[in-house]
Amino acid sequence: MESSLSEHEAFVKAIVAGNGNAAADQMRTHVNALANRLSDFLYFLNRTGRSQIIASGQ
């Protein structure tokens, strides 16, 4: 969560500074990092036999 907040902060700072290219780069970096964390989490669930949590909504 802490890294996500710092990623958002960098994105907002770039917008406030009027730097659209930097803002786009920051958001792209954030989304890629989020996708990697989600992928790791889903892999963990699968490897530990807990993937039914996602399917059942528990």
PyMOL Python script that loads the backbone (N, CA, C, O; Angstrom):
from pymol import cmd

cmd.read_pdbstr("""\
ATOM      1  N   MET A   1       0.826  -1.188   0.000  1.00  0.00           N
ATOM      2  CA  MET A   1       0.000   0.000   0.000  1.00  0.00           C
ATOM      3  C   MET A   1       0.870   1.252   0.000  1.00  0.00           C
ATOM      4  O   MET A   1       0.568   2.222  -0.695  1.00  0.00           O
ATOM      5  N   GLU A   2       1.941   1.231   0.773  1.00  0.00           N
ATOM      6  CA  GLU A   2       2.801   2.409   0.859  1.00  0.00           C
ATOM      7  C   GLU A   2       3.396   2.772  -0.495  1.00  0.00           C
ATOM      8  O   GLU A   2       3.474   3.949  -0.847  1.00  0.00           O
ATOM      9  N   SER A   3       3.817   1.761  -1.256  1.00  0.00           N
ATOM     10  CA  SER A   3       4.391   2.060  -2.573  1.00  0.00           C
ATOM     11  C   SER A   3       3.329   2.629  -3.511  1.00  0.00           C
ATOM     12  O   SER A   3       3.623   3.495  -4.335  1.00  0.00           O
ATOM     13  N   SER A   4       2.094   2.141  -3.384  1.00  0.00           N
ATOM     14  CA  SER A   4       1.010   2.652  -4.211  1.00  0.00           C
ATOM     15  C   SER A   4       0.750   4.125  -3.915  1.00  0.00           C
ATOM     16  O   SER A   4       0.512   4.914  -4.829  1.00  0.00           O
ATOM     17  N   LEU A   5       0.794   4.491  -2.644  1.00  0.00           N
ATOM     18  CA  LEU A   5       0.574   5.888  -2.277  1.00  0.00           C
ATOM     19  C   LEU A   5       1.675   6.787  -2.828  1.00  0.00           C
ATOM     20  O   LEU A   5       1.395   7.885  -3.308  1.00  0.00           O
ATOM     21  N   SER A   6       2.915   6.334  -2.764  1.00  0.00           N
ATOM     22  CA  SER A   6       4.009   7.150  -3.303  1.00  0.00           C
ATOM     23  C   SER A   6       3.916   7.252  -4.825  1.00  0.00           C
ATOM     24  O   SER A   6       4.283   8.274  -5.405  1.00  0.00           O
ATOM     25  N   GLU A   7       3.425   6.192  -5.470  1.00  0.00           N
ATOM     26  CA  GLU A   7       3.225   6.235  -6.919  1.00  0.00           C
ATOM     27  C   GLU A   7       2.148   7.262  -7.269  1.00  0.00           C
ATOM     28  O   GLU A   7       2.300   8.018  -8.228  1.00  0.00           O
ATOM     29  N   HIS A   8       1.077   7.290  -6.506  1.00  0.00           N
ATOM     30  CA  HIS A   8       0.016   8.276  -6.734  1.00  0.00           C
ATOM     31  C   HIS A   8       0.534   9.692  -6.488  1.00  0.00           C
ATOM     32  O   HIS A   8       0.219  10.618  -7.236  1.00  0.00           O
ATOM     33  N   GLU A   9       1.322   9.844  -5.442  1.00  0.00           N
ATOM     34  CA  GLU A   9       1.875  11.163  -5.128  1.00  0.00           C
ATOM     35  C   GLU A   9       2.740  11.679  -6.281  1.00  0.00           C
ATOM     36  O   GLU A   9       2.650  12.850  -6.648  1.00  0.00           O
ATOM     37  N   ALA A  10       3.559  10.825  -6.838  1.00  0.00           N
ATOM     38  CA  ALA A  10       4.406  11.226  -7.965  1.00  0.00           C
ATOM     39  C   ALA A  10       3.557  11.613  -9.172  1.00  0.00           C
ATOM     40  O   ALA A  10       3.882  12.559  -9.890  1.00  0.00           O
ATOM     41  N   PHE A  11       2.474  10.880  -9.392  1.00  0.00           N
ATOM     42  CA  PHE A  11       1.551  11.172 -10.488  1.00  0.00           C
ATOM     43  C   PHE A  11       0.914  12.550 -10.304  1.00  0.00           C
ATOM     44  O   PHE A  11       0.879  13.353 -11.235  1.00  0.00           O
ATOM     45  N   VAL A  12       0.414  12.815  -9.104  1.00  0.00           N
ATOM     46  CA  VAL A  12      -0.226  14.108  -8.822  1.00  0.00           C
ATOM     47  C   VAL A  12       0.783  15.250  -8.938  1.00  0.00           C
ATOM     48  O   VAL A  12       0.463  16.301  -9.493  1.00  0.00           O
ATOM     49  N   LYS A  13       1.985  15.056  -8.426  1.00  0.00           N
ATOM     50  CA  LYS A  13       3.016  16.097  -8.525  1.00  0.00           C
ATOM     51  C   LYS A  13       3.311  16.445  -9.981  1.00  0.00           C
ATOM     52  O   LYS A  13       3.489  17.615 -10.320  1.00  0.00           O
ATOM     53  N   ALA A  14       3.361  15.439 -10.831  1.00  0.00           N
ATOM     54  CA  ALA A  14       3.622  15.678 -12.253  1.00  0.00           C
ATOM     55  C   ALA A  14       2.477  16.473 -12.877  1.00  0.00           C
ATOM     56  O   ALA A  14       2.718  17.363 -13.692  1.00  0.00           O
ATOM     57  N   ILE A  15       1.253  16.167 -12.511  1.00  0.00           N
ATOM     58  CA  ILE A  15       0.090  16.901 -13.029  1.00  0.00           C
ATOM     59  C   ILE A  15       0.140  18.354 -12.560  1.00  0.00           C
ATOM     60  O   ILE A  15      -0.029  19.279 -13.355  1.00  0.00           O
ATOM     61  N   VAL A  16       0.372  18.542 -11.261  1.00  0.00           N
ATOM     62  CA  VAL A  16       0.421  19.894 -10.703  1.00  0.00           C
ATOM     63  C   VAL A  16       1.530  20.713 -11.376  1.00  0.00           C
ATOM     64  O   VAL A  16       1.381  21.916 -11.589  1.00  0.00           O
ATOM     65  N   ALA A  17       2.625  20.056 -11.702  1.00  0.00           N
ATOM     66  CA  ALA A  17       3.743  20.734 -12.366  1.00  0.00           C
ATOM     67  C   ALA A  17       3.451  20.993 -13.844  1.00  0.00           C
ATOM     68  O   ALA A  17       4.226  21.667 -14.522  1.00  0.00           O
ATOM     69  N   GLY A  18       2.336  20.461 -14.340  1.00  0.00           N
ATOM     70  CA  GLY A  18       1.980  20.659 -15.742  1.00  0.00           C
ATOM     71  C   GLY A  18       2.771  19.777 -16.698  1.00  0.00           C
ATOM     72  O   GLY A  18       2.880  20.076 -17.887  1.00  0.00           O
ATOM     73  N   ASN A  19       3.317  18.699 -16.177  1.00  0.00           N
ATOM     74  CA  ASN A  19       4.144  17.809 -16.994  1.00  0.00           C
ATOM     75  C   ASN A  19       3.351  16.549 -17.339  1.00  0.00           C
ATOM     76  O   ASN A  19       3.393  15.547 -16.625  1.00  0.00           O
ATOM     77  N   GLY A  20       2.631  16.632 -18.450  1.00  0.00           N
ATOM     78  CA  GLY A  20       1.784  15.525 -18.883  1.00  0.00           C
ATOM     79  C   GLY A  20       2.556  14.261 -19.203  1.00  0.00           C
ATOM     80  O   GLY A  20       2.094  13.157 -18.913  1.00  0.00           O
ATOM     81  N   ASN A  21       3.730  14.413 -19.800  1.00  0.00           N
ATOM     82  CA  ASN A  21       4.537  13.228 -20.129  1.00  0.00           C
ATOM     83  C   ASN A  21       4.979  12.497 -18.869  1.00  0.00           C
ATOM     84  O   ASN A  21       4.915  11.269 -18.797  1.00  0.00           O
ATOM     85  N   ALA A  22       5.425  13.256 -17.883  1.00  0.00           N
ATOM     86  CA  ALA A  22       5.846  12.637 -16.620  1.00  0.00           C
ATOM     87  C   ALA A  22       4.651  11.991 -15.920  1.00  0.00           C
ATOM     88  O   ALA A  22       4.777  10.908 -15.350  1.00  0.00           O
ATOM     89  N   ALA A  23       3.495  12.651 -15.962  1.00  0.00           N
ATOM     90  CA  ALA A  23       2.291  12.093 -15.347  1.00  0.00           C
ATOM     91  C   ALA A  23       1.924  10.768 -16.014  1.00  0.00           C
ATOM     92  O   ALA A  23       1.594   9.799 -15.331  1.00  0.00           O
ATOM     93  N   ALA A  24       1.979  10.725 -17.327  1.00  0.00           N
ATOM     94  CA  ALA A  24       1.668   9.492 -18.053  1.00  0.00           C
ATOM     95  C   ALA A  24       2.667   8.394 -17.699  1.00  0.00           C
ATOM     96  O   ALA A  24       2.283   7.241 -17.503  1.00  0.00           O
ATOM     97  N   ASP A  25       3.935   8.748 -17.619  1.00  0.00           N
ATOM     98  CA  ASP A  25       4.963   7.768 -17.251  1.00  0.00           C
ATOM     99  C   ASP A  25       4.729   7.245 -15.830  1.00  0.00           C
ATOM    100  O   ASP A  25       4.848   6.046 -15.577  1.00  0.00           O
ATOM    101  N   GLN A  26       4.399   8.148 -14.911  1.00  0.00           N
ATOM    102  CA  GLN A  26       4.159   7.745 -13.522  1.00  0.00           C
ATOM    103  C   GLN A  26       2.950   6.813 -13.429  1.00  0.00           C
ATOM    104  O   GLN A  26       2.996   5.809 -12.719  1.00  0.00           O
ATOM    105  N   MET A  27       1.879   7.138 -14.136  1.00  0.00           N
ATOM    106  CA  MET A  27       0.690   6.293 -14.083  1.00  0.00           C
ATOM    107  C   MET A  27       0.966   4.943 -14.735  1.00  0.00           C
ATOM    108  O   MET A  27       0.511   3.912 -14.238  1.00  0.00           O
ATOM    109  N   ARG A  28       1.699   4.936 -15.833  1.00  0.00           N
ATOM    110  CA  ARG A  28       2.058   3.682 -16.500  1.00  0.00           C
ATOM    111  C   ARG A  28       2.876   2.803 -15.542  1.00  0.00           C
ATOM    112  O   ARG A  28       2.640   1.599 -15.440  1.00  0.00           O
ATOM    113  N   THR A  29       3.822   3.409 -14.855  1.00  0.00           N
ATOM    114  CA  THR A  29       4.634   2.669 -13.891  1.00  0.00           C
ATOM    115  C   THR A  29       3.757   2.109 -12.771  1.00  0.00           C
ATOM    116  O   THR A  29       3.923   0.962 -12.355  1.00  0.00           O
ATOM    117  N   HIS A  30       2.832   2.923 -12.294  1.00  0.00           N
ATOM    118  CA  HIS A  30       1.926   2.492 -11.224  1.00  0.00           C
ATOM    119  C   HIS A  30       1.060   1.311 -11.669  1.00  0.00           C
ATOM    120  O   HIS A  30       0.940   0.322 -10.947  1.00  0.00           O
ATOM    121  N   VAL A  31       0.466   1.412 -12.838  1.00  0.00           N
ATOM    122  CA  VAL A  31      -0.414   0.346 -13.325  1.00  0.00           C
ATOM    123  C   VAL A  31       0.373  -0.940 -13.550  1.00  0.00           C
ATOM    124  O   VAL A  31      -0.118  -2.025 -13.236  1.00  0.00           O
ATOM    125  N   ASN A  32       1.575  -0.835 -14.084  1.00  0.00           N
ATOM    126  CA  ASN A  32       2.405  -2.024 -14.284  1.00  0.00           C
ATOM    127  C   ASN A  32       2.778  -2.669 -12.951  1.00  0.00           C
ATOM    128  O   ASN A  32       2.748  -3.893 -12.822  1.00  0.00           O
ATOM    129  N   ALA A  33       3.127  -1.853 -11.964  1.00  0.00           N
ATOM    130  CA  ALA A  33       3.468  -2.387 -10.643  1.00  0.00           C
ATOM    131  C   ALA A  33       2.251  -3.060 -10.015  1.00  0.00           C
ATOM    132  O   ALA A  33       2.367  -4.129  -9.416  1.00  0.00           O
ATOM    133  N   LEU A  34       1.091  -2.436 -10.153  1.00  0.00           N
ATOM    134  CA  LEU A  34      -0.140  -3.014  -9.627  1.00  0.00           C
ATOM    135  C   LEU A  34      -0.433  -4.360 -10.283  1.00  0.00           C
ATOM    136  O   LEU A  34      -0.817  -5.314  -9.606  1.00  0.00           O
ATOM    137  N   ALA A  35      -0.257  -4.436 -11.578  1.00  0.00           N
ATOM    138  CA  ALA A  35      -0.488  -5.695 -12.294  1.00  0.00           C
ATOM    139  C   ALA A  35       0.469  -6.776 -11.801  1.00  0.00           C
ATOM    140  O   ALA A  35       0.074  -7.931 -11.643  1.00  0.00           O
ATOM    141  N   ASN A  36       1.710  -6.411 -11.561  1.00  0.00           N
ATOM    142  CA  ASN A  36       2.689  -7.380 -11.052  1.00  0.00           C
ATOM    143  C   ASN A  36       2.314  -7.864  -9.657  1.00  0.00           C
ATOM    144  O   ASN A  36       2.412  -9.055  -9.362  1.00  0.00           O
ATOM    145  N   ARG A  37       1.884  -6.939  -8.798  1.00  0.00           N
ATOM    146  CA  ARG A  37       1.485  -7.336  -7.439  1.00  0.00           C
ATOM    147  C   ARG A  37       0.250  -8.229  -7.472  1.00  0.00           C
ATOM    148  O   ARG A  37       0.162  -9.200  -6.721  1.00  0.00           O
ATOM    149  N   LEU A  38      -0.694  -7.904  -8.334  1.00  0.00           N
ATOM    150  CA  LEU A  38      -1.896  -8.728  -8.462  1.00  0.00           C
ATOM    151  C   LEU A  38      -1.541 -10.115  -8.983  1.00  0.00           C
ATOM    152  O   LEU A  38      -2.053 -11.120  -8.490  1.00  0.00           O
ATOM    153  N   SER A  39      -0.680 -10.164  -9.961  1.00  0.00           N
ATOM    154  CA  SER A  39      -0.243 -11.446 -10.511  1.00  0.00           C
ATOM    155  C   SER A  39       0.432 -12.297  -9.433  1.00  0.00           C
ATOM    156  O   SER A  39       0.166 -13.494  -9.325  1.00  0.00           O
ATOM    157  N   ASP A  40       1.298 -11.680  -8.644  1.00  0.00           N
ATOM    158  CA  ASP A  40       1.960 -12.401  -7.553  1.00  0.00           C
ATOM    159  C   ASP A  40       0.936 -12.922  -6.540  1.00  0.00           C
ATOM    160  O   ASP A  40       1.047 -14.053  -6.065  1.00  0.00           O
ATOM    161  N   PHE A  41      -0.049 -12.101  -6.216  1.00  0.00           N
ATOM    162  CA  PHE A  41      -1.080 -12.497  -5.264  1.00  0.00           C
ATOM    163  C   PHE A  41      -1.894 -13.681  -5.791  1.00  0.00           C
ATOM    164  O   PHE A  41      -2.143 -14.640  -5.061  1.00  0.00           O
ATOM    165  N   LEU A  42      -2.304 -13.613  -7.045  1.00  0.00           N
ATOM    166  CA  LEU A  42      -3.084 -14.702  -7.626  1.00  0.00           C
ATOM    167  C   LEU A  42      -2.261 -15.982  -7.711  1.00  0.00           C
ATOM    168  O   LEU A  42      -2.787 -17.073  -7.489  1.00  0.00           O
ATOM    169  N   TYR A  43      -0.983 -15.858  -8.028  1.00  0.00           N
ATOM    170  CA  TYR A  43      -0.092 -17.016  -8.049  1.00  0.00           C
ATOM    171  C   TYR A  43      -0.018 -17.636  -6.657  1.00  0.00           C
ATOM    172  O   TYR A  43      -0.108 -18.854  -6.505  1.00  0.00           O
ATOM    173  N   PHE A  44       0.148 -16.779  -5.635  1.00  0.00           N
ATOM    174  CA  PHE A  44       0.186 -17.259  -4.254  1.00  0.00           C
ATOM    175  C   PHE A  44      -1.090 -18.015  -3.904  1.00  0.00           C
ATOM    176  O   PHE A  44      -1.029 -19.104  -3.333  1.00  0.00           O
ATOM    177  N   LEU A  45      -2.234 -17.452  -4.239  1.00  0.00           N
ATOM    178  CA  LEU A  45      -3.504 -18.123  -3.949  1.00  0.00           C
ATOM    179  C   LEU A  45      -3.575 -19.482  -4.623  1.00  0.00           C
ATOM    180  O   LEU A  45      -4.018 -20.461  -4.024  1.00  0.00           O
ATOM    181  N   ASN A  46      -3.141 -19.534  -5.862  1.00  0.00           N
ATOM    182  CA  ASN A  46      -3.177 -20.794  -6.607  1.00  0.00           C
ATOM    183  C   ASN A  46      -2.239 -21.825  -5.984  1.00  0.00           C
ATOM    184  O   ASN A  46      -2.617 -22.983  -5.808  1.00  0.00           O
ATOM    185  N   ARG A  47      -1.018 -21.409  -5.649  1.00  0.00           N
ATOM    186  CA  ARG A  47      -0.013 -22.323  -5.093  1.00  0.00           C
ATOM    187  C   ARG A  47      -0.394 -22.820  -3.700  1.00  0.00           C
ATOM    188  O   ARG A  47       0.010 -23.916  -3.311  1.00  0.00           O
ATOM    189  N   THR A  48      -1.146 -22.053  -2.958  1.00  0.00           N
ATOM    190  CA  THR A  48      -1.517 -22.451  -1.606  1.00  0.00           C
ATOM    191  C   THR A  48      -2.904 -23.096  -1.552  1.00  0.00           C
ATOM    192  O   THR A  48      -3.410 -23.404  -0.473  1.00  0.00           O
ATOM    193  N   GLY A  49      -3.509 -23.297  -2.713  1.00  0.00           N
ATOM    194  CA  GLY A  49      -4.814 -23.939  -2.761  1.00  0.00           C
ATOM    195  C   GLY A  49      -5.949 -23.051  -2.300  1.00  0.00           C
ATOM    196  O   GLY A  49      -7.008 -23.540  -1.906  1.00  0.00           O
ATOM    197  N   ARG A  50      -5.733 -21.753  -2.347  1.00  0.00           N
ATOM    198  CA  ARG A  50      -6.755 -20.825  -1.871  1.00  0.00           C
ATOM    199  C   ARG A  50      -7.439 -20.064  -3.008  1.00  0.00           C
ATOM    200  O   ARG A  50      -8.126 -19.074  -2.758  1.00  0.00           O
ATOM    201  N   SER A  51      -7.265 -20.501  -4.220  1.00  0.00           N
ATOM    202  CA  SER A  51      -7.842 -19.773  -5.352  1.00  0.00           C
ATOM    203  C   SER A  51      -9.354 -19.770  -5.335  1.00  0.00           C
ATOM    204  O   SER A  51      -9.973 -18.928  -5.986  1.00  0.00           O
ATOM    205  N   GLN A  52      -9.970 -20.695  -4.602  1.00  0.00           N
ATOM    206  CA  GLN A  52     -11.428 -20.724  -4.503  1.00  0.00           C
ATOM    207  C   GLN A  52     -11.955 -19.478  -3.802  1.00  0.00           C
ATOM    208  O   GLN A  52     -13.132 -19.144  -3.941  1.00  0.00           O
ATOM    209  N   ILE A  53     -11.102 -18.787  -3.052  1.00  0.00           N
ATOM    210  CA  ILE A  53     -11.522 -17.541  -2.384  1.00  0.00           C
ATOM    211  C   ILE A  53     -12.024 -16.546  -3.415  1.00  0.00           C
ATOM    212  O   ILE A  53     -13.037 -15.881  -3.201  1.00  0.00           O
ATOM    213  N   ILE A  54     -11.315 -16.442  -4.534  1.00  0.00           N
ATOM    214  CA  ILE A  54     -11.689 -15.500  -5.593  1.00  0.00           C
ATOM    215  C   ILE A  54     -13.002 -15.936  -6.240  1.00  0.00           C
ATOM    216  O   ILE A  54     -13.896 -15.116  -6.447  1.00  0.00           O
ATOM    217  N   ALA A  55     -13.117 -17.217  -6.557  1.00  0.00           N
ATOM    218  CA  ALA A  55     -14.301 -17.715  -7.263  1.00  0.00           C
ATOM    219  C   ALA A  55     -15.555 -17.671  -6.377  1.00  0.00           C
ATOM    220  O   ALA A  55     -16.656 -17.415  -6.865  1.00  0.00           O
ATOM    221  N   SER A  56     -15.380 -17.922  -5.075  1.00  0.00           N
ATOM    222  CA  SER A  56     -16.557 -18.001  -4.210  1.00  0.00           C
ATOM    223  C   SER A  56     -16.940 -16.657  -3.593  1.00  0.00           C
ATOM    224  O   SER A  56     -18.038 -16.511  -3.055  1.00  0.00           O
ATOM    225  N   GLY A  57     -16.045 -15.679  -3.667  1.00  0.00           N
ATOM    226  CA  GLY A  57     -16.328 -14.374  -3.091  1.00  0.00           C
ATOM    227  C   GLY A  57     -16.190 -14.327  -1.584  1.00  0.00           C
ATOM    228  O   GLY A  57     -16.702 -13.408  -0.946  1.00  0.00           O
ATOM    229  N   GLN A  58     -15.509 -15.300  -1.002  1.00  0.00           N
ATOM    230  CA  GLN A  58     -15.349 -15.355   0.466  1.00  0.00           C
ATOM    231  C   GLN A  58     -14.317 -14.369   0.948  1.00  0.00           C
ATOM    232  O   GLN A  58     -14.058 -14.283   2.148  1.00  0.00           O
TER     233      GLN A  58
END
""", "prot")
cmd.dss("prot")
cmd.show_as("cartoon", "prot")
cmd.util.cbc("prot")
cmd.orient("prot")
